[in-house]
């Protein structure tokens, strides 16, 4: 009975955790229509800021609400955040100006931060054993991958008649809030308060040690730029598709979902194979190459079916680059600091997504006016950036590449996979 009850709790947590990707996944398929109706300024990347603004408050409120939850109870914070998620998300459907929608996006990010922090906190309580917890986290990662596919498709279908209808998908958090209130309970853990664990985990001297390691810094910088590039691509895609082929909202949602399918497929079936045989740095280089090819192809393909294939290729490249960055960060970091550097990597990823519109606005403004005014220029600039990062990483980490290849040869000599 207990095992069945725990499984039910896990499914509720997985449903709640999947909402972490919903803020961006719902708005991006209808972003082109929002830009047209609100007459947003392309030069200021206003559409991009609508899609990325929530990341700033996710990053800000996740630790704050985590500490609040440690005092008030994780379930209370989760249920409250789920209710506010619906309120702030649906409020976007009623806005009539850019500024008003931007405020709702920031508030939605704060609620998302509470959901993310509380879900992980309850998950840690539910599975105190490391092996069980690792399995649950792996299942959560798979759920998020599926959510990245399902939510753009749903938003495209629901928003086909009017973009405002897509925002009502945020109301999906209401039944999840009810299920959480009925099934989840807090467990006291006086021996290991979450706040103490958090403070120990981010000790200033450990972060200082990482900041002095040039290898860590290089990987963090390229991780930030990769995250910014990926988000610039997916936020520009619906605007470009609307302009170039007058794509319908369901078609845009399907193309965006194709990118997530590519990422999920390579992560599930190919990444481990390539990493074992080539090492993390060469995998990053190959992933950047795949992304660059896809980015150049996007402005030159005018058929929706072919664009889906291009989006899958972009997703495959991204699905190689992002996890390989985390693997490389762990490889160049002492075991005692690996959890810290991976947490930093996650924070840098969110930061890159938030800064994406500003970064690409700066890059485009440095180009001639005729080029910067074209939507397609974003894809070409992104292709040059990722290709440059790939070449630089492979060139500057030759010793690490050699070490990883030598490790593979030793495993082969011992007949290990």
N, C-alpha and C positions, 0 to 999 in steps of 0.2 A: 504493500500500500504506500509506504514512504517513498519507494523508488518511483512509482507512478505519479505521486504528488510532486516529487522533485522534477520529473520530466515535464509535467504541466507548467511548473514555474519556469523551467528553462525555455519552453516555447513562448511564454509571455515575455520573458526577457529578450529573446531573439526578435520577436515582433517589435518590441520597443526599440531595441538597438538598430533595427533596420531603418528606423525613421531618421537616423543621423545623416543619411545621404539624401533624404527627401527634399530638404530646402532647395538645393540646387537642381535636383533631378526633375522637379515639378516645373520650375520656372523656365529652365533653359529651352525646352521644346516650343514654348510660346513667346520666347524673348523677341523674335522678329516682329510679331504682331504688337507687342507692348511698345517696342521702339517706334513703330509707325504711328500708333494711336497717341502716344505721349509726345511724339516728335522729339525724341531724345537726340542729344548732341553726340555725334560719332567722335568728334575731335576730343571730347572729354571722356569718352568711353563710359557714358552714363549707363548704357545697357549692361556693360560688364560689371559695373559697381553694384547694380541691383542683384546680379547673380552671385557676387562674391562677398558682399557686405556682411553676411551672416557669419562668415568665418572669423571675423574679428571678435565678435561677442561670444562665439563658441569657445575660442581660445581664452577669453577673459573670464567667462563665467564657469567653465568646467571646474577649475580648481577651487573657485570661491564656493560654488554650490556643493562641491565635494566635501569641503570643510563644514558647511552648514548641515549637510546630510549626516555627517558624523555626530553632530550634536542633536539634531531634531529627529533623525531617522531616515534611512535611505528610501524606504517605501513612500514616506510622505513627500519627499522631494521629487521622487519619480512620478507619482500620481499628479502632483501639482504642476510639474513641468509638462507632462503629457496634456493636461487640460489647457495650459497656456499656449502650448504648441498649436493646438487647434484654433484657439482664439486669434493669436497673432498671424497664423498662416492664412486663415480664411479672411482676415481683415484686409489682406492684400487685394482681394477681389472687389472690395468696395472703394478702393482709393481712386482718386481722379487726377493725381499729380505725381511727378517723379519723387518729390520730397516726401510726400506722405507714404508712398510705397517703400522708400528707403528706410523710413522709421520702422515700418512693420517688419522689414527684413532683418534689421538689427535686433528687434525684440524677439523675432523667431529664432535667431541665433542664440540668444540667451537661454531660451527654453530648450533648445537642442543641446546646449552645454550641460544643462541639468539632467536631461535624459541620458546623455553619454556617461556622465560621472556616476549617476545613481545606478544605471544598469551594470556597470563594471563593479561597483561596490557590492551590490547584491549578488552578483555572480561569484565574487570572491568569498562571500559568506556561504553561499549555497554549495560551493565546491572547495573546501579548505585544503584538500589533498592536491599536490602539484600536478600529478598525472591527469586526474579527472578535470582539473581546472584548465589544463592545456587543451584537452579534447573539447571542452566547452567553448574555449576561445577560438579554436579552429572551426567549430561549427558556426560560431558567430561571424567569422570572416567569410565563410561560404554564404551565409545568409545575406550579408552586405553585398557580396558579388551578385547574387540573384536580384537584390533590391535595385542595384544599379542598372539592371536590364529591365526589370518590371516597371519601375516608376516612370521612366521616360516614355515607355509604351503607353502606360495608363494616361499620363498627362497629355500625350499626343492625341489619344482617342477622345478623352473627355473634353479637351480644349479645342476640338475640331470645329465646333459651332461658334464658340466664343472663348477667348483665352481666359476670361474670368472664371469659367467653370472649373478649370484645372486647379485653381486654388482651393476648391472645396475638398480636394483629396487630402489636404492637411487634417480634415476632420476624422481621418482614419485613426488618429491617436485617441479619440474618445472611447471607443470600445476597448482599446488596449488599456486605457486608464482604468476602466471598470474592472477588467480582468485582473489587473495588477492589484487593485484595492481588495479584491475578493480572494486572491490566491497567495499573494506575497506577504511575508512577515519579516521583521528585522530580527537579527540574532545578535545578542550582546557579545562583545569580544574585548573585554577589558585588558587583556594581556597585550594586544597589538592594535591600539587605536589607529584609525586610518590617517589621522593628522600627523601622528608621530612618524608613521611609515613614510608619509609624503615628505616631511621635513628632512628625514634622514636621507631619502632618495635624491634630494636635490642639494646636497651639501655643497657649499660654495667652493671648497678646495677641490672637489672632484670635477666640477664644471671648469674651474680654472686650469686643471691638468689637461682636459680635453681641448680647451681653447688654445693651448700652446702647441698642440699637435697639428702641423700643417696638413697632414694627410686627412685627418678628420675634418678640418676646415674646408678643404677642397671638395670632399664628398658632400658636405652640408651645403656648400654654395651651389654645386651642380644639382643637388636634390631640390633646392629652393627654385632654381631656374627651370628645372624639369616640371615641377608642380605648376609653376606659373604658366609655362608654355602649354601644358595639357589643358589647363582651365581656359586659357585664352583661345585655344582651338575649339573647345566644345561650346564656349559662349559666342564665338564668332560664327560657328557653323550654321545655326538656325537663321541668322541674319543674312548670311551669304546664300543659303538655299532659297530663302524667300525672294531675294533679289535676282538670282541667276536662273532658277528653274521654276519659280513660283510654287515651291513645294508646299503641300498641305501639311497641317500640323501633325496628323498621324504619320506621314512619311518622315518628317523631321524626327519625331520620336523614335521611329524604327531605325533610322540611321544612327542616332545617338546610342540606342540600345546595342547596335552592332559593335560599336567600339567597346562597350562593356563586355560583350560576348567574347571578343578577341582577347581581352585582358584575362577574363576568367578561364578561358580555354588554355592559354599558354601557362598560366599559373598552376592549373590542375594537372596538365598532361605533359608539358615540355620543359618547364623551367628547371626542375631538379636535374633532368638529364643534361641540359646544356651547362648548368653550373658545375656539375661534377666533372665534365670533360673539358671545359674551357676556362673555368674560374669566373669570379664575379666581374672583374674589370673588362675582360673580353666580351662577356655577356652584355655589359652596359654599352660597350661600343657597338655591338650588333643591334641591340635594341634602339639606340639612337639612329643608326642607319635605316632601320625599318620605319621609324617615325618620320625621318627626313623624306624618304621616298613617298610615303603617304601624304605628307604635307604638300609636297610639290604636285602630287597628282590631284589633290582636291580641287584646285581652281581650274583644272584642265579636263575634268570629267563632268559631263552635264546630264548623265542618266542616273536616276535614283538607285537602280539595281547595282550599277557599278560603284556608286558612291558608298553603298553598304559594304562592298568588298574592300574598298579603300579604308573605310572606317574600321573594319576588322583588322586590317594590316596595322593601322595606327594603334589600335588597342593591343595587338600582340607586342608591338615595340614597347609601348608603355608598360605592359604587363611583365616585360623582361627588365626594363630599366629600374622601376621603382623598387621591387623586392631585392634586386641585385644591389642597389644602393645600400639597403639595410644590411644585407649580408656583408658587403664590403666594409661598412662602418664597424660591424662586429669583428671582422677579421683584423682590423688595424687597431683595435682597442683591447686593453687588458681585460680579462674576464670580470674583474671586480667593477669595472666601469661600463660594461656592455649594456646593462639595463638603462643606465643614465644616457648613454649616447643614442640608444634606440628611442628613448622618450624625446630627446632633443630632435631627432630626425622626424618624429611625428609632428612636433611643434613647428619645425621648419616647413614641413609639407603644408600645414594649414596656413602658415604665413605666406608661402608662395602663392597659394590660391587666392588669398585676400589681396595681395599686392599685384596680382596679375594684370588688372586693367591699367593701373598706374605705370607699371613697368613697360607694357607694350605701347601705351600712349607716348611715353618718353622715347622709345625706340622709333616709333613711326614719325614723331615730330622731328627727328634728326634726319629724315629723308626728304628729298624734294617734294614740294607740295602736291604735284600731280600724282606721285606714287603713294604718298601717305593718305590721300583721300579715297583710295580704292580699298574695298573690303578684302580683296584677295591678297593684298600686300602682307596682311597679318600672317598668312600661311607661308609665304616665301621667307619672311623674316624669321619665323619660328623654325623653318627648315635649316636656314643658315646657322641659327643659334645651336640647335641640337647636334648638327653635324660637327660644328666647331668644338662643342663640349666632348663629343665622342673621340675626336682626334686628340684633343689635349689630354684627356684622361688616359688613353692608351699610351700616349707618348711619355707622360710624366710618371706613370706607375709601372714601368717596365720591370722593375725589381719585384713588385708584388705579383705581376703576371707570371714571372719566372718561378716565384715561390709556389704559386697555386698550381702551375703545371708540374713542378717537381713533386708536389704532394700527390697529384693524380698518378704520376708514374710509380710512386712508392705504394699507393693503394693497389695498382695493377700488379705490382710485383708480389704483393701479399694475397693476390686473388680476391681483393675486396671490390664491391660494386662501385 
